[in-house]
Amino acid sequence: MDVDPLLMTMLFDFFGDLLTEKQREYYDLYHNEDLSLSEIAEKAGITRQGVYDIITRAEKSLVEIEEKSGVVHRWHGMRAELEQAAEMARELNRLSVGNSESADLAKKLIQTLENLAIG
């Protein structure tokens, strides 16, 4: 399974609840718990090929959902814009020397933007 692990982790975080219970379980064991297909198959009492098929279908479903919705792509864009806005607020704070009201407002804006970027 040749997939970008970071992307697949994000897709699972965003859309994992839309998978079947087995897809979620096997996907999690394979990608997050780092179990091999054989280990999962032994645990589940099915063939290695069966596990592979379920995980592959789960990955395909996650990619299709993202292609249709663009949620993760938009989320990345918003994170970048929040970071850019926070940088502008930090610059505003530096330029507000001597004006405590502007500096306080800039600090509050920085904190709000950082909270949004973290959440």
Residue frames as qw, qx, qy, qz and C-alpha x, y, z in Angstrom:
[[0.000, 0.891, 0.454, 0.000, 0.00, 0.00, 0.00],
 [0.482, 0.087, 0.051, 0.870, 1.85, 3.02, -1.32],
 [0.121, -0.871, -0.389, -0.273, 0.20, 6.02, 0.35],
 [0.160, 0.545, -0.319, 0.759, 1.39, 9.24, 2.00],
 [0.441, -0.323, -0.763, 0.345, 1.19, 8.35, 5.71],
 [0.045, -0.211, -0.318, 0.923, 0.62, 11.94, 6.86],
 [0.398, -0.021, -0.340, -0.852, -2.19, 12.51, 4.38],
 [0.562, -0.228, -0.763, -0.223, -3.82, 9.19, 5.23],
 [0.310, -0.276, -0.676, 0.608, -3.63, 9.98, 8.95],
 [0.153, 0.165, 0.116, -0.967, -5.31, 13.32, 8.37],
 [0.496, -0.081, -0.554, -0.664, -7.98, 11.76, 6.18],
 [0.504, -0.269, -0.814, 0.106, -8.64, 9.15, 8.86],
 [0.152, -0.245, -0.506, 0.813, -8.85, 11.84, 11.55],
 [0.294, 0.142, -0.082, -0.942, -11.33, 13.86, 9.50],
 [0.671, 0.107, -0.350, -0.645, -13.39, 11.07, 7.91],
 [0.126, 0.194, -0.963, 0.139, -12.68, 7.87, 9.84],
 [0.408, 0.174, 0.658, -0.609, -16.17, 7.81, 11.31],
 [0.656, 0.417, -0.129, -0.616, -17.56, 7.39, 7.79],
 [0.351, 0.323, -0.867, -0.143, -15.83, 4.02, 7.37],
 [0.829, -0.293, -0.400, -0.258, -17.34, 0.73, 8.43],
 [0.668, -0.684, 0.265, -0.125, -16.40, -0.59, 11.84],
 [0.921, -0.039, 0.237, 0.306, -14.05, -3.23, 10.33],
 [0.548, 0.664, 0.020, 0.508, -12.44, -0.70, 8.01],
 [0.216, -0.880, 0.205, -0.369, -11.83, 1.66, 10.94],
 [0.815, -0.507, 0.281, -0.003, -10.45, -1.12, 13.12],
 [0.885, 0.130, 0.224, 0.387, -8.10, -2.65, 10.53],
 [0.368, 0.795, -0.014, 0.482, -7.01, 0.74, 9.22],
 [0.380, -0.851, 0.241, -0.269, -6.17, 1.86, 12.75],
 [0.879, -0.344, 0.298, 0.140, -4.28, -1.33, 13.53],
 [0.795, 0.352, 0.199, 0.453, -2.30, -1.09, 10.31],
 [0.324, 0.731, 0.008, 0.600, -1.54, 2.63, 10.12],
 [0.292, -0.802, 0.194, -0.483, -1.63, 3.76, 13.74],
 [0.805, -0.492, 0.315, -0.101, -0.68, 0.65, 15.71],
 [0.212, 0.686, -0.667, -0.200, 1.83, -0.44, 13.04],
 [0.730, -0.069, 0.671, -0.108, 0.65, -4.05, 12.93],
 [0.001, 0.246, -0.777, -0.579, 1.45, -6.05, 9.82],
 [0.662, 0.048, -0.345, -0.664, -1.25, -7.44, 7.57],
 [0.591, 0.020, -0.805, 0.038, -0.39, -10.92, 8.85],
 [0.107, -0.046, -0.705, 0.699, -0.73, -9.86, 12.48],
 [0.460, 0.097, 0.125, -0.873, -4.11, -8.26, 11.83],
 [0.677, 0.086, -0.577, -0.449, -5.26, -11.30, 9.85],
 [0.432, -0.009, -0.855, 0.286, -4.27, -13.64, 12.66],
 [0.093, 0.095, 0.540, -0.831, -6.03, -11.48, 15.22],
 [0.538, 0.191, -0.010, -0.821, -9.19, -11.20, 13.08],
 [0.607, 0.064, 0.787, -0.089, -9.23, -14.80, 11.94],
 [0.679, 0.693, 0.156, -0.186, -9.23, -13.92, 8.24],
 [0.821, 0.229, 0.164, 0.497, -6.68, -14.09, 5.45],
 [0.377, -0.409, 0.112, 0.823, -3.92, -11.57, 4.90],
 [0.112, 0.249, 0.575, 0.771, -5.52, -10.80, 1.52],
 [0.223, -0.732, -0.628, -0.140, -8.84, -10.11, 3.24],
 [0.385, -0.708, -0.192, 0.560, -7.18, -7.59, 5.55],
 [0.315, -0.152, 0.377, 0.858, -5.38, -6.00, 2.61],
 [0.012, 0.489, 0.666, 0.564, -8.65, -5.65, 0.69],
 [0.295, -0.809, -0.498, 0.102, -10.45, -4.03, 3.63],
 [0.391, -0.609, 0.008, 0.690, -7.64, -1.55, 4.29],
 [0.258, 0.037, 0.519, 0.814, -7.31, -0.72, 0.60],
 [0.078, -0.660, -0.644, -0.379, -11.05, -0.07, 0.34],
 [0.360, -0.797, -0.331, 0.356, -10.87, 2.13, 3.43],
 [0.371, -0.387, 0.225, 0.814, -8.00, 4.14, 1.95],
 [0.132, 0.296, 0.630, 0.706, -9.83, 4.49, -1.35],
 [0.194, -0.773, -0.597, -0.095, -12.97, 5.66, 0.45],
 [0.381, -0.712, -0.151, 0.570, -11.06, 8.25, 2.45],
 [0.293, -0.175, 0.407, 0.847, -9.36, 9.62, -0.68],
 [0.022, 0.486, 0.689, 0.537, -12.68, 9.75, -2.56],
 [0.260, -0.817, -0.485, 0.171, -14.38, 11.60, 0.29],
 [0.345, -0.595, 0.070, 0.723, -11.58, 14.17, 0.32],
 [0.234, 0.084, 0.579, 0.776, -11.68, 14.54, -3.47],
 [0.089, -0.648, -0.660, -0.370, -15.41, 15.28, -3.29],
 [0.362, -0.849, -0.362, 0.129, -15.38, 17.48, -0.20],
 [0.440, 0.614, -0.161, 0.635, -11.95, 19.14, -0.20],
 [0.562, -0.810, -0.124, -0.112, -12.21, 19.52, 3.58],
 [0.783, -0.390, 0.075, 0.479, -8.59, 18.63, 4.38],
 [0.501, 0.372, 0.222, 0.750, -7.31, 20.82, 1.54],
 [0.137, -0.814, -0.182, -0.534, -9.34, 23.79, 2.81],
 [0.710, -0.690, -0.088, 0.110, -8.22, 23.09, 6.38],
 [0.726, -0.085, 0.101, 0.675, -4.57, 23.28, 5.29],
 [0.244, 0.576, 0.233, 0.744, -5.29, 26.57, 3.52],
 [0.405, -0.838, -0.183, -0.317, -6.99, 28.04, 6.58],
 [0.783, -0.499, -0.037, 0.370, -4.10, 26.99, 8.81],
 [0.580, 0.165, 0.156, 0.783, -1.65, 28.76, 6.49],
 [0.013, -0.703, -0.236, -0.671, -3.81, 31.90, 6.43],
 [0.611, -0.771, -0.175, -0.051, -4.13, 31.87, 10.23],
 [0.754, -0.288, 0.033, 0.589, -0.36, 31.66, 10.56],
 [0.361, 0.409, 0.224, 0.808, 0.03, 34.53, 8.10],
 [0.286, -0.802, -0.243, -0.464, -2.51, 36.62, 10.05],
 [0.735, -0.630, -0.113, 0.227, -0.69, 35.82, 13.31],
 [0.649, 0.000, 0.099, 0.754, 2.58, 36.97, 11.76],
 [0.084, 0.622, 0.237, 0.742, 0.93, 40.25, 10.69],
 [0.535, -0.792, -0.213, -0.201, -0.42, 40.69, 14.23],
 [0.768, -0.388, -0.044, 0.507, 3.08, 40.13, 15.65],
 [0.431, 0.283, 0.172, 0.839, 4.40, 42.79, 13.26],
 [0.222, -0.760, -0.276, -0.545, 1.60, 45.14, 14.34],
 [0.709, -0.666, -0.179, 0.147, 2.59, 44.48, 17.93],
 [0.675, -0.120, 0.047, 0.726, 6.22, 45.42, 17.15],
 [0.198, 0.454, 0.253, 0.831, 5.06, 48.62, 15.44],
 [0.404, -0.771, -0.377, -0.317, 2.82, 49.54, 18.40],
 [0.578, -0.154, -0.387, 0.702, 5.73, 50.57, 20.61],
 [0.060, -0.004, -0.167, 0.984, 4.61, 53.53, 22.70],
 [0.555, -0.148, -0.178, -0.799, 0.92, 52.87, 22.17],
 [0.194, -0.136, 0.911, -0.339, -0.11, 50.46, 24.89],
 [0.668, 0.300, 0.361, -0.577, -3.72, 50.24, 23.69],
 [0.690, 0.532, -0.374, -0.318, -2.64, 49.12, 20.21],
 [0.194, 0.433, -0.869, 0.136, -0.03, 46.77, 21.67],
 [0.430, -0.018, 0.761, -0.486, -2.61, 45.17, 24.00],
 [0.755, 0.413, 0.128, -0.493, -5.05, 44.71, 21.14],
 [0.541, 0.556, -0.610, -0.161, -2.30, 43.20, 18.96],
 [0.060, -0.307, 0.907, -0.282, -1.37, 40.77, 21.76],
 [0.614, 0.174, 0.571, -0.516, -5.01, 39.68, 22.11],
 [0.724, 0.538, -0.177, -0.394, -5.24, 39.22, 18.36],
 [0.299, 0.511, -0.806, 0.010, -2.05, 37.13, 18.34],
 [0.296, -0.124, 0.861, -0.393, -3.38, 34.91, 21.13],
 [0.708, 0.345, 0.325, -0.524, -6.73, 34.45, 19.39],
 [0.648, 0.581, -0.405, -0.282, -5.08, 33.55, 16.08],
 [0.134, 0.419, -0.887, 0.140, -2.70, 31.11, 17.75],
 [0.498, 0.033, 0.723, -0.478, -5.62, 29.47, 19.57],
 [0.757, 0.467, 0.062, -0.453, -7.46, 29.08, 16.26],
 [0.495, 0.583, -0.631, -0.130, -4.38, 27.60, 14.57],
 [0.097, -0.294, 0.909, -0.278, -3.86, 25.08, 17.37],
 [0.591, 0.170, 0.592, -0.520, -7.50, 23.99, 17.57]]
